[in-house]
Amino acid sequence: MANIKSAIKRAEKNVSQNAKNSAQKSAMRTAIKAFEANPSEELFRAASSAIDKAETKGLIHKNKASRDKARLASKLA
């Protein structure tokens, strides 16, 4: 464990940020699975939005986000 006050604060912040990132990725995966189970325009928009949010937060690479959305769009068509 860290001894310096600022290092302790940073470690606590990292733990909370990791929890937020994990929840965001989980929400993205849930939205994608819901779309794949029952493809519809509304679920496509929800999944696409979840992918975009994960991309803007830096959780996934922009090319992966683009690839995932393209695959979902092809399933919709």
C-alpha positions in Angstrom: 0.0 0.0 0.0 1.1 3.5 -0.7 2.4 5.7 2.1 2.1 9.1 0.5 -1.2 10.8 0.7 -1.5 11.7 -3.0 -0.6 8.2 -4.0 -3.3 6.8 -1.7 -5.8 9.2 -3.3 -4.7 8.1 -6.8 -5.1 4.4 -5.9 -8.6 5.0 -4.7 -9.5 7.0 -7.8 -8.1 4.2 -10.0 -10.3 1.6 -8.2 -13.5 3.7 -8.8 -12.5 4.5 -12.4 -12.0 0.8 -13.1 -15.4 0.0 -11.7 -17.0 2.7 -14.0 -15.1 1.3 -17.0 -16.2 -2.2 -16.2 -19.8 -1.1 -15.9 -19.6 0.7 -19.2 -18.2 -2.3 -21.0 -20.8 -4.6 -19.4 -23.6 -2.2 -20.6 -22.1 -2.3 -24.1 -22.0 -6.1 -24.2 -25.6 -6.3 -22.9 -26.9 -4.0 -25.6 -25.1 -5.9 -28.3 -26.5 -9.3 -27.0 -30.0 -7.8 -26.8 -29.7 -6.7 -30.4 -28.3 -10.0 -31.6 -31.2 -11.9 -29.9 -33.9 -9.7 -31.5 -32.6 -7.4 -34.3 -34.6 -4.2 -34.5 -33.9 -0.5 -35.4 -34.4 0.6 -31.8 -32.0 -2.0 -30.3 -29.5 -1.2 -33.1 -29.5 2.5 -32.0 -29.1 1.5 -28.4 -26.2 -0.9 -29.2 -24.6 1.7 -31.5 -24.8 4.4 -28.8 -23.3 2.1 -26.2 -20.4 1.3 -28.6 -19.8 5.0 -29.3 -19.8 5.8 -25.5 -17.2 3.1 -24.9 -15.1 4.5 -27.8 -15.2 8.1 -26.6 -14.1 7.0 -23.1 -11.2 5.1 -24.6 -12.4 1.7 -23.5 -12.2 0.3 -27.0 -10.3 1.4 -30.1 -12.1 3.4 -32.7 -11.5 0.8 -35.4 -13.0 -1.9 -33.2 -16.0 0.3 -32.6 -16.5 0.9 -36.3 -16.1 -2.8 -37.1 -18.6 -3.8 -34.4 -21.2 -1.2 -35.6 -20.7 -2.4 -39.2 -21.3 -6.0 -38.2 -24.5 -5.0 -36.3 -25.7 -3.0 -39.3 -25.2 -6.0 -41.6 -27.3 -8.1 -39.3 -30.1 -5.5 -39.3 -30.2 -5.3 -43.2 
